[in-house]
Amino acid sequence: MMRRSLCSSLVVMLLAAGCAAKTGSPPLHSPGSGATVSAADPGSAQFIHEYYQRRPAAGSALGLHEFDGQHRLPTRADIRSECERLHTLQLQLAAELRPLQPGSRRHGEVRLLQTVVDGDLLQLEGERAAERSPMFYLTSLDVSLYLKRDWKLLVERVRDLTSILSQSPAVFSVARNQLEPILPKPWVETAIEIADATASFLDHEVLTAGRECGNTEVAEKFAVVVKTAAREHRDFATWLRTHRLPAATPEFAIGRDLYQRLLGTELIDLPPEKILEIGVRELKAETARFEAAARDVDPTRPAAEVFKRIQNDHPTADHLISDTRRNLEAIRQFVVDHRILTLPSEVRAQVTETLPPFRATSFASMDTPGPFEKKATQAYYYVTPVEPNWPPAQQEEWLTAFNYYTTDVVSIHEAYPGHYVQFLALNASDASPVQKAFYSYAFAEGWAHYSEQMLLAEGFGQPADPAHASARERVRGASYRLAQSDEALLRVCRLCASVQMHCFGMSLDDATRFFVDNCHYEAKPARQEAIRGTFDPGYCFYTLGKLQFLKLREDWKHQEGAAYSLQRFHDQVLSHGGPPLRLLRESMLKDPTQHSTLF
């Protein structure tokens, strides 16, 4: 059974570097959006500049192109210097916060910046990423952004790529010197996979881009650098196999104290035990919803079998992109007709095929430009097609993942009113540059996950008149609920597994079985979900974010009384950037006693 999990750790790492975009449509930025760092408070502008000066790839992804072509070598001295700078910032931000009024914009900005600093110190000092994670070095050399976005001429981007990739020998030399002798085995295996896949990517797509840049001298220099970079990636993979994999340990957990700090980066002050209790409660409730929806489709079969059967209702290979595009427009129209929220722009996300290097690892994804991007402003909704050389059985298996019900739920999550609408609203809002430059994991993924459940609750895919619906209409509606519930089961299993793996001794094998048993996953994708949890414990925030949105909606509805509407609530939510949900509560709820009640 094909599933929409991130089928490889590679795509997790590549997507973390930023979203893709190309030119071709009118700019998405509102003329009054203030999407320029220079317009910010001088202190905030300095923070943004210094922050991304040390993280240039992330800065370029945001549209801050003064950082194009730059690379920061992660030596011990550089990391020590950055940690010292971050500790100084902690003191400065704490001092600035004291006189500020809670709920004011600057108070929210300072709290947001505190979570950014705390998160970076957690990674660098707490988790000791430079000493324990080979992926820390590989992600610093990810250059896919320069191929997916055309904010300037290809020849100029190739020069930037040359500058970054020329650092490959130095990066891997530092990695070999700094990585500890005994590393978590899932991390080493994942890094080997990433290194080998990146080498292939460099040898093919990246090298081809250089040949097409239109400047022979630039292309020839680039080819030499790319071939060296590809070799360095393969050599690093070989070194990991030879010098780190044999001694690797199954231990990967960050431990309860660091997990508490992770929760603190989202301003969640509950202990891990309470978070697990919430997860177990939600897993039980979601399992009941999944089984109830399955009974409405077919009461004679087990729920997992019913779900597998509805996957047979899918587009043909020839119509996959066109059907997805048509259905995406229907979802958008539902959002408009039912006044779910105010769409800030008429510009559509373009549905197109996933780029070749990512097809093996991505089902569907939303690629949007950064909030400061001025040129490459088109957003793309990528869908991975069937490969013509696949045997018929494999093609059919792949298409089951694109059954109409699951694909529409994914489109809700990725585009309307999920991530793409988040992007549109952010650019159209008067959020400050700080609010645009930094966002919360729980806000971003929680909103998209909340959108799936909310839109179906508002009637998407459901009979217009349930009392008089035909049997076929009722089954169709139940099939949508079943598909959405399956997505929710995945996210709540991530929550439960994350806490148990990092705080309470759950092994990788135990986590794999947990996904198999509780969200109906086959062994291979279940293993991949468990592996992701070893190095991304923050994937607990999908469910925790959704639950916080549901609680905030309930409290804001009570506050607003007769003035409440779902559209007003969503418009208010999306006008504040993407802060931790506690900060959003402080901005939207008048009663201070409610600010800390997140769930």
C-alpha positions as CSV (number, residue, x, y, z in Angstrom):
1,M,0.0,0.0,0.0
2,M,1.6,3.3,-1.1
3,R,1.5,6.1,1.5
4,R,2.2,9.8,1.6
5,S,4.9,9.5,4.2
6,L,8.2,11.2,3.4
7,C,9.5,8.0,1.7
8,S,13.2,8.9,2.3
9,S,15.1,10.8,4.8
10,L,16.8,12.5,1.9
11,V,13.7,14.5,1.1
12,V,13.3,15.6,4.7
13,M,16.7,17.1,4.6
14,L,16.3,18.7,1.2
15,L,13.0,20.3,2.0
16,A,14.4,21.7,5.1
17,A,16.6,24.0,3.0
18,G,13.6,25.9,1.6
19,C,10.9,25.9,-1.0
20,A,11.2,26.2,-4.7
21,A,9.8,28.8,-7.1
22,K,10.1,30.1,-10.6
23,T,9.1,33.2,-12.5
24,G,6.1,33.3,-14.9
25,S,3.2,35.0,-13.0
26,P,2.6,38.4,-11.5
27,P,4.3,39.0,-8.2
28,L,2.6,37.6,-5.1
29,H,3.7,40.3,-2.8
30,S,1.3,43.0,-1.7
31,P,2.7,46.4,-2.5
32,G,2.1,47.4,1.1
33,S,3.4,44.2,2.7
34,G,6.6,45.8,3.9
35,A,8.6,42.7,2.8
36,T,11.9,44.3,3.1
37,V,14.4,44.0,5.9
38,S,15.5,47.6,5.7
39,A,12.1,48.8,6.7
40,A,12.3,47.0,10.0
41,D,13.3,48.3,13.4
42,P,17.1,48.7,13.2
43,G,17.7,46.1,15.9
44,S,15.5,43.6,14.1
45,A,17.2,44.3,10.8
46,Q,20.6,43.7,12.4
47,F,19.4,40.5,14.0
48,I,18.1,39.2,10.6
49,H,21.3,40.2,8.8
50,E,23.7,38.7,11.3
51,Y,21.6,35.6,11.7
52,Y,21.5,34.7,8.0
53,Q,25.1,35.9,7.4
54,R,25.9,32.8,9.4
55,R,23.3,30.7,7.6
56,P,23.6,32.0,4.0
57,A,21.7,29.1,2.3
58,A,18.6,29.8,4.5
59,G,18.9,33.5,3.8
60,S,18.9,32.9,0.0
61,A,15.9,30.7,0.4
62,L,14.0,33.5,2.1
63,G,14.8,35.8,-0.9
64,L,17.7,37.6,0.8
65,H,20.1,37.3,-2.2
66,E,23.0,39.2,-0.7
67,F,23.9,35.8,0.7
68,D,23.9,34.0,-2.6
69,G,26.9,31.9,-3.3
70,Q,28.1,32.1,0.3
71,H,29.0,29.2,2.5
72,R,30.0,29.1,6.2
73,L,32.4,26.4,7.1
74,P,31.2,24.8,10.4
75,T,34.4,24.5,12.3
76,R,34.6,24.1,16.0
77,A,35.8,27.6,16.3
78,D,33.0,29.0,14.2
79,I,30.4,27.0,16.1
80,R,31.9,28.1,19.5
81,S,31.8,31.7,18.3
82,E,28.2,31.4,17.2
83,C,27.2,29.9,20.5
84,E,28.8,32.7,22.4
85,R,26.9,35.2,20.2
86,L,23.7,33.4,20.8
87,H,24.2,33.4,24.6
88,T,24.8,37.2,24.4
89,L,21.6,37.6,22.4
90,Q,19.7,35.6,25.0
91,L,20.8,38.2,27.6
92,Q,20.0,41.2,25.3
93,L,16.6,39.9,24.4
94,A,15.7,39.1,28.0
95,A,16.6,42.7,29.0
96,E,14.6,44.1,26.1
97,L,11.6,42.0,26.9
98,R,11.2,43.1,30.5
99,P,9.5,46.5,30.0
100,L,7.4,45.5,27.0
101,Q,3.7,45.1,27.2
102,P,2.5,41.4,26.7
103,G,0.5,41.2,23.5
104,S,2.3,44.1,21.8
105,R,4.0,43.5,18.5
106,R,7.5,44.1,19.8
107,H,6.8,41.8,22.8
108,G,5.8,39.1,20.3
109,E,8.8,39.7,18.1
110,V,11.3,39.5,21.0
111,R,9.6,36.3,22.3
112,L,9.8,34.9,18.8
113,L,13.5,35.7,18.5
114,Q,14.1,34.1,21.9
115,T,12.6,30.8,20.6
116,V,14.9,31.1,17.5
117,V,18.0,31.5,19.7
118,D,16.9,28.8,22.1
119,G,16.3,26.4,19.2
120,D,19.8,27.0,17.7
121,L,21.5,26.6,21.1
122,L,19.5,23.3,21.5
123,Q,20.9,22.1,18.2
124,L,24.5,23.3,18.6
125,E,25.1,22.8,22.3
126,G,22.4,20.4,23.5
127,E,22.1,18.0,20.7
128,R,25.8,18.7,19.6
129,A,24.8,18.3,15.9
130,A,28.4,19.1,14.7
131,E,29.8,16.2,16.8
132,R,27.0,13.7,16.4
133,S,25.2,14.2,13.1
134,P,26.8,13.6,9.7
135,M,23.7,15.2,8.1
136,F,24.7,18.5,9.7
137,Y,27.5,18.8,7.1
138,L,25.6,17.4,4.1
139,T,22.7,19.8,4.4
140,S,25.1,22.8,4.4
141,L,26.0,21.8,0.8
142,D,22.5,21.4,-0.6
143,V,22.3,23.5,-3.7
144,S,18.9,22.4,-5.1
145,L,17.5,25.9,-4.5
146,Y,19.7,27.3,-7.2
147,L,18.2,24.9,-9.8
148,K,14.6,25.2,-8.7
149,R,14.4,29.0,-8.6
150,D,15.4,31.5,-11.3
151,W,15.6,34.8,-9.4
152,K,18.6,35.7,-11.7
153,L,20.2,34.4,-14.9
154,L,21.3,30.8,-14.8
155,V,24.9,31.7,-15.5
156,E,24.9,33.9,-12.4
157,R,23.4,31.0,-10.3
158,V,26.0,28.7,-11.8
159,R,28.7,31.0,-10.5
160,D,27.1,30.9,-7.1
161,L,26.9,27.1,-7.2
162,T,30.6,27.0,-8.1
163,S,31.4,29.1,-5.1
164,I,29.4,26.9,-2.7
165,L,30.4,23.5,-4.1
166,S,34.1,24.4,-4.1
167,Q,33.8,24.1,-0.3
168,S,33.0,20.4,-0.5
169,P,36.5,19.2,0.3
170,A,36.9,21.5,3.3
171,V,33.4,20.6,4.6
172,F,34.0,16.9,4.6
173,S,37.5,17.4,6.1
174,V,35.9,19.2,9.0
175,A,33.3,16.6,9.3
176,R,35.8,13.8,9.6
177,N,37.7,15.7,12.2
178,Q,34.7,16.7,14.3
179,L,32.4,13.7,14.2
180,E,32.6,11.5,17.3
181,P,33.9,7.9,16.9
182,I,30.5,6.4,18.0
183,L,27.4,7.9,16.3
184,P,23.7,6.9,16.2
185,K,23.3,4.2,13.6
186,P,20.1,5.6,12.1
187,W,21.8,8.9,11.5
188,V,24.9,7.3,9.9
189,E,22.7,5.2,7.6
190,T,20.6,8.2,6.6
191,A,23.7,10.3,5.9
192,I,25.1,7.6,3.7
193,E,21.8,7.5,1.8
194,I,21.9,11.3,1.4
195,A,25.5,11.5,0.4
196,D,25.1,8.9,-2.3
197,A,21.9,10.4,-3.6
198,T,23.4,13.9,-3.6
199,A,26.4,12.6,-5.6
200,S,24.1,11.3,-8.2
201,F,22.1,14.5,-8.3
202,L,25.4,16.5,-8.8
203,D,26.5,14.2,-11.6
204,H,23.3,14.5,-13.5
205,E,20.9,17.5,-12.9
206,V,23.5,19.9,-11.4
207,L,26.1,19.2,-14.1
208,T,23.5,19.5,-16.9
209,A,22.4,22.9,-15.5
210,G,26.0,24.1,-15.8
211,R,26.2,23.0,-19.5
212,E,23.1,25.1,-20.2
213,C,24.3,28.3,-18.7
214,G,25.4,29.8,-22.0
215,N,29.0,30.7,-20.9
216,T,31.7,28.1,-21.9
217,E,34.3,29.4,-19.4
218,V,31.9,29.4,-16.5
219,A,30.5,26.0,-17.5
220,E,34.0,24.4,-17.8
221,K,35.0,25.7,-14.3
222,F,31.7,24.6,-12.9
223,A,32.1,21.0,-14.3
224,V,35.4,20.6,-12.6
225,V,34.0,21.7,-9.3
226,V,30.8,19.6,-9.6
227,K,32.8,16.4,-10.4
228,T,35.0,17.1,-7.3
229,A,31.9,17.7,-5.2
230,A,30.3,14.5,-6.3
231,R,33.4,12.5,-5.6
232,E,33.7,14.1,-2.2
233,H,30.1,13.1,-1.3
234,R,30.8,9.5,-2.4
235,D,34.1,9.5,-0.5
236,F,32.3,10.7,2.6
237,A,29.7,8.0,2.2
238,T,32.5,5.4,2.0
239,W,34.2,6.9,5.0
240,L,31.0,6.7,7.0
241,R,30.5,3.0,6.0
242,T,34.1,2.2,6.9
243,H,34.9,4.4,9.9
244,R,31.6,5.1,11.6
245,L,29.0,2.5,10.7
246,P,30.8,-0.5,12.2
247,A,30.9,1.1,15.6
248,A,27.5,2.9,15.4
249,T,25.2,2.6,18.3
250,P,21.4,2.1,18.2
251,E,21.2,4.9,20.8
252,F,19.9,8.2,19.4
253,A,17.6,9.7,22.1
254,I,18.1,13.3,23.0
255,G,16.7,12.6,26.5
256,R,14.0,14.0,28.6
257,D,15.7,17.3,29.5
258,L,16.5,18.2,25.9
259,Y,13.1,17.1,24.8
260,Q,11.6,19.6,27.4
261,R,13.8,22.3,25.8
262,L,12.5,21.3,22.4
263,L,8.9,21.8,23.6
264,G,10.1,25.1,25.0
265,T,11.1,26.4,21.6
266,E,7.3,26.3,20.9
267,L,6.6,27.9,24.3
268,I,5.0,24.6,25.5
269,D,5.7,24.2,29.2
270,L,4.0,20.8,29.7
271,P,6.3,17.9,30.7
272,P,6.9,15.1,28.1
273,E,4.7,12.8,30.2
274,K,1.7,15.1,29.7
275,I,2.5,15.4,26.0
276,L,2.5,11.6,25.7
277,E,-0.8,11.5,27.6
278,I,-2.3,13.9,25.0
279,G,-0.9,11.8,22.2
280,V,-2.3,8.5,23.5
281,R,-5.7,10.2,24.0
282,E,-5.7,11.6,20.5
283,L,-4.6,8.2,19.1
284,K,-7.5,6.5,20.7
285,A,-10.0,9.1,19.5
286,E,-8.6,9.2,15.9
287,T,-8.6,5.4,15.7
288,A,-12.3,5.5,16.6
289,R,-13.0,8.1,13.9
290,F,-11.0,6.0,11.4
291,E,-13.1,2.9,12.2
292,A,-16.4,4.8,12.1
293,A,-15.6,6.2,8.7
294,A,-14.6,2.8,7.4
295,R,-17.9,1.3,8.7
296,D,-19.8,4.0,6.8
297,V,-18.0,2.9,3.6
298,D,-18.3,-0.8,4.1
299,P,-19.5,-2.3,7.5
300,T,-18.6,-5.8,6.4
301,R,-14.8,-5.5,6.2
302,P,-12.0,-4.5,8.6
303,A,-11.2,-0.8,8.6
304,A,-7.6,-1.2,7.2
305,E,-9.0,-3.3,4.3
306,V,-11.7,-0.7,3.6
307,F,-9.0,2.0,3.4
308,K,-6.9,-0.1,1.0
309,R,-9.9,-0.7,-1.2
310,I,-10.8,3.0,-1.6
311,Q,-7.2,3.6,-2.9
312,N,-8.3,1.9,-6.1
313,D,-10.3,4.9,-7.1
314,H,-7.5,7.0,-8.7
315,P,-6.6,8.8,-11.9
316,T,-4.9,7.2,-14.8
317,A,-1.2,7.9,-15.3
318,D,-2.1,10.1,-18.3
319,H,-4.5,12.3,-16.3
320,L,-2.8,12.5,-13.0
321,I,-1.6,16.1,-13.4
322,S,-4.7,17.4,-15.1
323,D,-7.0,15.7,-12.5
324,T,-5.0,17.1,-9.6
325,R,-5.1,20.5,-11.2
326,R,-8.8,20.4,-11.7
327,N,-9.5,19.1,-8.3
328,L,-7.2,21.7,-6.7
329,E,-9.3,24.5,-8.4
330,A,-12.4,22.9,-7.0
331,I,-10.9,22.9,-3.5
332,R,-10.0,26.6,-3.9
333,Q,-13.6,27.4,-5.0
334,F,-15.0,25.6,-2.0
335,V,-12.8,27.8,0.2
336,V,-14.2,30.9,-1.5
337,D,-17.8,29.8,-1.7
338,H,-18.0,28.8,1.9
339,R,-16.1,31.8,3.2
340,I,-13.5,29.8,4.9
341,L,-11.0,32.7,4.8
342,T,-10.1,35.6,2.6
343,L,-7.8,34.6,-0.2
344,P,-5.2,37.4,-0.5
345,S,-4.4,36.8,-4.1
346,E,-6.0,35.4,-7.3
347,V,-2.6,34.0,-8.3
348,R,-2.8,30.2,-8.4
349,A,-0.2,27.7,-7.4
350,Q,0.8,25.9,-10.6
351,V,0.4,22.2,-10.6
352,T,3.3,20.5,-12.3
353,E,5.5,17.4,-12.2
354,T,8.0,16.9,-9.5
355,L,11.5,17.7,-10.7
356,P,13.5,14.5,-11.6
357,P,15.9,14.4,-8.7
358,F,13.1,14.4,-6.2
359,R,10.7,11.9,-7.9
360,A,12.0,8.9,-6.0
361,T,11.4,10.5,-2.6
362,S,8.4,12.8,-2.9
363,F,4.7,12.1,-3.4
364,A,3.6,15.7,-3.6
365,S,4.9,19.0,-2.2
366,M,4.2,22.7,-2.1
367,D,7.1,24.9,-3.2
368,T,6.7,28.6,-2.4
369,P,9.3,31.4,-2.7
370,G,10.6,33.1,0.5
371,P,8.8,36.1,2.0
372,F,11.5,38.5,0.7
373,E,11.7,37.2,-2.8
374,K,11.0,39.9,-5.4
375,K,11.7,38.1,-8.7
376,A,11.2,34.3,-8.6
377,T,7.7,34.7,-7.2
378,Q,5.7,31.8,-8.7
379,A,4.7,29.0,-6.4
380,Y,4.5,25.4,-7.6
381,Y,2.5,22.4,-6.4
382,Y,4.6,19.4,-7.4
383,V,3.1,16.0,-8.1
384,T,5.2,13.0,-8.8
385,P,4.1,11.1,-12.0
386,V,4.4,7.5,-12.9
387,E,7.7,6.7,-14.6
388,P,7.1,5.2,-18.1
389,N,9.7,2.5,-17.6
390,W,8.0,1.1,-14.5
391,P,6.2,-2.3,-14.9
392,P,2.4,-2.1,-14.8
393,A,2.2,-3.4,-11.3
394,Q,4.5,-0.7,-9.9
395,Q,2.6,2.0,-11.8
396,E,-0.7,0.8,-10.3
397,E,0.8,0.7,-6.8
398,W,2.1,4.3,-7.2
399,L,-1.3,5.6,-8.5
400,T,-3.1,4.1,-5.5
401,A,-1.3,6.8,-3.4
402,F,-3.0,9.3,-5.6
403,N,-6.5,8.0,-4.9
404,Y,-8.9,11.0,-5.3
405,Y,-9.7,11.1,-1.5
406,T,-6.1,11.2,-0.2
407,T,-4.9,13.5,-3.0
408,D,-7.6,16.0,-2.2
409,V,-6.7,15.9,1.5
410,V,-3.0,16.4,0.6
411,S,-4.0,19.3,-1.7
412,I,-5.9,20.9,1.2
413,H,-2.8,20.5,3.4
414,E,-0.3,21.8,0.8
415,A,-2.3,24.5,-0.9
416,Y,-5.8,25.5,-0.1
417,P,-6.1,26.6,2.7
418,G,-2.9,25.1,3.9
419,H,0.7,26.0,3.2
420,Y,0.2,28.0,0.0
421,V,-2.5,30.2,1.6
422,Q,-0.2,30.7,4.6
423,F,2.4,32.0,2.2
424,L,-0.1,34.3,0.4
425,A,-1.4,35.7,3.7
426,L,2.0,36.2,5.1
427,N,3.1,38.3,2.1
428,A,-0.2,40.3,2.1
429,S,-0.1,41.0,5.9
430,D,1.6,43.9,7.7
431,A,3.7,41.4,9.6
432,S,7.1,42.7,10.4
433,P,10.3,41.4,8.7
434,V,11.1,39.5,11.9
435,Q,7.6,37.8,11.7
436,K,8.2,37.0,8.1
437,A,11.8,35.7,8.6
438,F,11.1,33.3,11.4
439,Y,8.2,30.9,11.9
440,S,7.1,28.1,14.2
441,Y,7.2,24.4,13.2
442,A,3.9,23.9,15.1
443,F,2.2,26.9,13.5
444,A,3.2,26.0,9.9
445,E,2.5,22.2,10.0
446,G,-0.3,22.6,12.6
447,W,-2.2,25.0,10.4
448,A,-1.9,22.7,7.3
449,H,-3.0,19.7,9.4
450,Y,-5.8,21.6,11.0
451,S,-7.0,22.7,7.5
452,E,-7.5,19.1,6.5
453,Q,-9.9,18.4,9.4
454,M,-11.5,21.8,9.3
455,L,-12.4,21.8,5.6
456,L,-14.1,18.4,5.8
457,A,-15.9,19.5,8.9
458,E,-17.2,22.4,6.8
459,G,-18.6,20.1,4.2
460,F,-15.9,19.5,1.6
461,G,-16.5,16.2,-0.1
462,Q,-19.6,15.6,2.0
463,P,-23.2,15.3,0.8
464,A,-24.9,18.7,0.5
465,D,-28.1,17.2,2.1
466,P,-27.0,14.3,4.3
467,A,-30.6,13.4,5.2
468,H,-31.5,12.8,1.6
469,A,-28.1,11.7,0.2
470,S,-27.9,8.7,-2.0
471,A,-25.8,5.7,-0.9
472,R,-23.1,6.6,-3.4
473,E,-22.9,10.2,-2.0
474,R,-22.7,8.8,1.6
475,V,-19.9,6.4,0.7
476,R,-18.0,9.2,-1.1
477,G,-18.3,11.5,1.9
478,A,-17.2,8.7,4.3
479,S,-14.2,7.9,2.0
480,Y,-13.0,11.5,2.3
481,R,-13.3,11.2,6.1
482,L,-11.4,7.9,6.1
483,A,-8.6,9.4,4.0
484,Q,-8.3,12.4,6.2
485,S,-8.4,10.3,9.4
486,D,-5.6,8.2,8.0
487,E,-3.4,11.3,7.6
488,A,-4.3,12.3,11.2
489,L,-3.3,8.8,12.5
490,L,0.1,9.2,10.9
491,R,0.7,12.6,12.6
492,V,-0.5,11.4,16.0
493,C,1.7,8.3,15.7
494,R,4.6,10.6,15.1
495,L,3.7,12.5,18.3
496,C,3.5,9.4,20.4
497,A,6.7,7.8,18.8
498,S,8.7,11.0,19.2
499,V,8.1,11.3,22.9
500,Q,8.6,7.6,23.6
501,M,11.8,7.3,21.4
502,H,13.5,10.3,23.0
503,C,12.2,10.2,26.6
504,F,11.1,6.7,27.5
505,G,13.4,4.2,25.7
506,M,11.4,3.2,22.7
507,S,13.8,1.5,20.2
508,L,13.8,2.0,16.4
509,D,12.3,-1.5,16.0
510,D,9.6,-0.7,18.6
511,A,8.7,2.5,16.8
512,T,8.5,0.7,13.5
513,R,6.0,-1.7,15.0
514,F,4.1,1.2,16.5
515,F,3.5,2.7,13.1
516,V,2.6,-0.6,11.6
517,D,0.1,-1.3,14.3
518,N,-1.5,2.1,14.8
519,C,-1.6,3.8,11.4
520,H,-1.8,0.8,9.1
521,Y,1.6,1.2,7.5
522,E,3.5,-1.4,5.6
523,A,6.9,-2.3,7.1
524,K,9.1,-0.2,4.9
525,P,7.3,3.2,5.2
526,A,6.8,2.5,8.9
527,R,10.5,2.0,9.3
528,Q,11.2,5.3,7.4
529,E,8.8,7.2,9.6
530,A,10.5,5.8,12.7
531,I,13.9,6.7,11.3
532,R,12.8,10.2,10.7
533,G,11.7,10.4,14.3
534,T,15.3,9.6,15.5
535,F,16.7,12.9,14.1
536,D,13.5,15.0,13.8
537,P,11.8,14.7,17.2
538,G,10.0,17.9,16.3
539,Y,7.6,16.0,14.0
540,C,5.5,15.8,17.1
541,F,4.4,19.4,16.3
542,Y,2.1,18.5,13.5
543,T,-0.5,17.2,16.0
544,L,0.4,19.5,18.8
545,G,0.0,22.5,16.4
546,K,-3.4,21.3,15.1
547,L,-4.7,20.8,18.7
548,Q,-3.6,24.3,19.6
549,F,-5.4,25.8,16.6
550,L,-8.6,23.9,17.7
551,K,-8.3,25.2,21.2
552,L,-7.6,28.8,20.1
553,R,-10.6,28.7,17.8
554,E,-12.9,27.5,20.7
555,D,-11.6,30.2,23.0
556,W,-11.8,33.0,20.4
557,K,-15.3,32.0,19.4
558,H,-16.4,32.3,23.1
559,Q,-14.7,35.7,23.3
560,E,-16.2,37.1,20.2
561,G,-19.7,35.8,20.8
562,A,-22.2,36.9,18.0
563,A,-19.3,38.6,16.1
564,Y,-17.5,35.3,15.6
565,S,-17.2,33.8,12.1
566,L,-14.9,31.1,10.9
567,Q,-13.6,33.5,8.2
568,R,-12.8,36.2,10.7
569,F,-11.0,33.7,12.9
570,H,-8.8,32.4,10.1
571,D,-8.1,35.9,8.7
572,Q,-7.0,36.9,12.2
573,V,-4.8,33.9,12.6
574,L,-3.0,34.4,9.3
575,S,-2.3,38.1,9.8
576,H,0.3,37.5,12.5
577,G,3.0,35.7,10.6
578,G,3.7,32.2,12.0
579,P,4.7,32.5,15.7
580,P,4.5,29.8,18.4
581,L,0.8,29.4,19.1
582,R,1.1,30.7,22.6
583,L,2.2,34.1,21.2
584,L,-0.8,34.0,18.9
585,R,-3.1,33.4,21.9
586,E,-1.6,36.4,23.6
587,S,-2.3,38.5,20.5
588,M,-5.9,37.3,19.9
589,L,-7.3,36.6,23.4
590,K,-8.1,39.5,25.7
591,D,-8.2,37.4,28.9
592,P,-4.6,36.9,30.1
593,T,-5.6,33.9,32.2
594,Q,-6.2,32.0,28.9
595,H,-2.8,32.7,27.3
596,S,-1.0,29.7,28.7
597,T,-3.9,27.2,28.2
598,L,-2.7,25.7,24.9
599,F,-4.7,22.4,24.7
